[in-house]
Amino acid sequence: METKKEPDKMVEESKMVEESKAALEKWIESIDDMVFSRYRLEYVKGRKLLKEEELLLEEELRKEPLNWLWILDTIAKGKKKTLLDTIVKGKKKTLVKYLQSGHFIDQKLILRYERDKGKKMDVKDIVTQTTKEAIKNEEVKVEGIRLSEKEEQTLNGILMLLHEKSDTRKDSKNKPTDNRTYYKGNLPALKVPYGAAYAEAPRIRFKAPELYEAVTGSNSPSLREINYIKGAIWNLADKRFLLIYNRSYKQGRKTKTDRVEAYQPLIMDILTSYKALTNKELEDVEAGNEDIKTKKGEVILTLNPLFIDQIATKFIEVPTEINTLTREARGGGRVHSGITKLRDHLLRAISSQKNKGADKTYVNKEKLPSLLGLDRYVKEGRKKRVNDRIEESIEACVELNLITEAKVIKGAKGQEKYEFTLNLEY
């Protein structure tokens, strides 16, 4: 027998339902905040969520409010898979990329050995007399570019701004539309001494907050982040690097090669300008007021020609969010040089192998520590530190989706070597 509800009872239940809905909406809003705060704290160590991430999280939560428990559990357990990838359930996030000079990447990864003695060569054995004279009063022990973690991140941000503020157009034959402006920045390039000749140095003008965001991935970086970026810029302008490489090109049907030897900083000049200041603003600038300097000031950097040398034909594609992606792949831990060196090595390998369809690249096991900048630990006999750094570097590159597998195999002569399976779709 069916029992009918009394009118008063129905009104009361309807009211309870409405109150429950309102309470649920309020609860969902509160857990949005909880998720976002916990996400920032435990997963990205202070990075603000990208708008795309916020929308995806909000959409997922409103479809199933209890999903926040699963999300927090995923974060708390430290799972390496990014939360964004998990929520989109298989949808691929398109990576926006820009070009870095292949010569620049080569200089970061350079490693020279004397085949007979198995020792690193003295730089004096591999440079011309002119270069010897240039470095005779300098303490130069190695060639190539060695960067600190902060310098690496800052330089990535600078090169991303160079991309954003340059003419990067190409024609139907994939050639620069205008060689005079291609990757030259947003100011006229300068002719500067470079090796035995002169070369064009690109220049970029920008507001300081543009660089802070390019480096950190956040439009509200911390004071600590701002200070390390400023310090890194001055370091890159002060330190000199011994750059040695060959640049090959076609001249008619023949291949010609120029040898470049330069002992120079990576940032060749830094200028800061302030325009249209009021008298009060001028006083504030002269007094060192950082707020007004940031608001009204513009920075002009003249960059080393290395960054654009043959970039139209010899380049590596790098994600615009390379700093953020690498930090996330590391799971919040320190991004040491081993990770960035293996990352760059694999990016170069992908660029080289993509058109060939070959998805394997190899590194002799005994040489991998040197490739990752771990020579000091090897010399000190710190085997555990070396093995830990190698493992961390490989794990980070798997999380970056650069490789799908890494294993040690036997070479043709019985030597052990690492076999990396490349993601050629990266």
Buried (B, 14 or more C-beta within 10 A) or exposed (E): EEEEEEEEEEEEEEEEEEEEEEEEEEEBEEBBEEBBEBBBEEBBEEBBBBEEBBEBBBEBBEEEBEBBEEBBEBBEEEEEEBBBBBBBEEEEBEBEBBBBBBBBBBBBBBBEEEEEEEEBEEBEEEBEEEBEEBBEEEEBEBBBBBBBBBBBBBBBBBBBBBBBBBBBEEEEEEEBEEEEBBBBBBBEBBEBEBBEEEBBBBBBBBBBBBBBBBBBBBEEBEEEBBEBBBBBBEBBBEBBBBBBBEBEEEEEEEEEEEEBBBBBBBBBBEEEEBEEBEEEBEEBBEEEBEEBBEBBBBBBBBBBBBBBBEBBEBBBBBBBBBBBBBBBBBBBEEBBBBBBBBBBBBBBBBBBBBEEEEBEBEBEBEEBBBBBBBBEBBEEEBEEBBEEBBEBBBBBBBBBBBBEEBEEEEEEEEEEBBBBEBBBEB
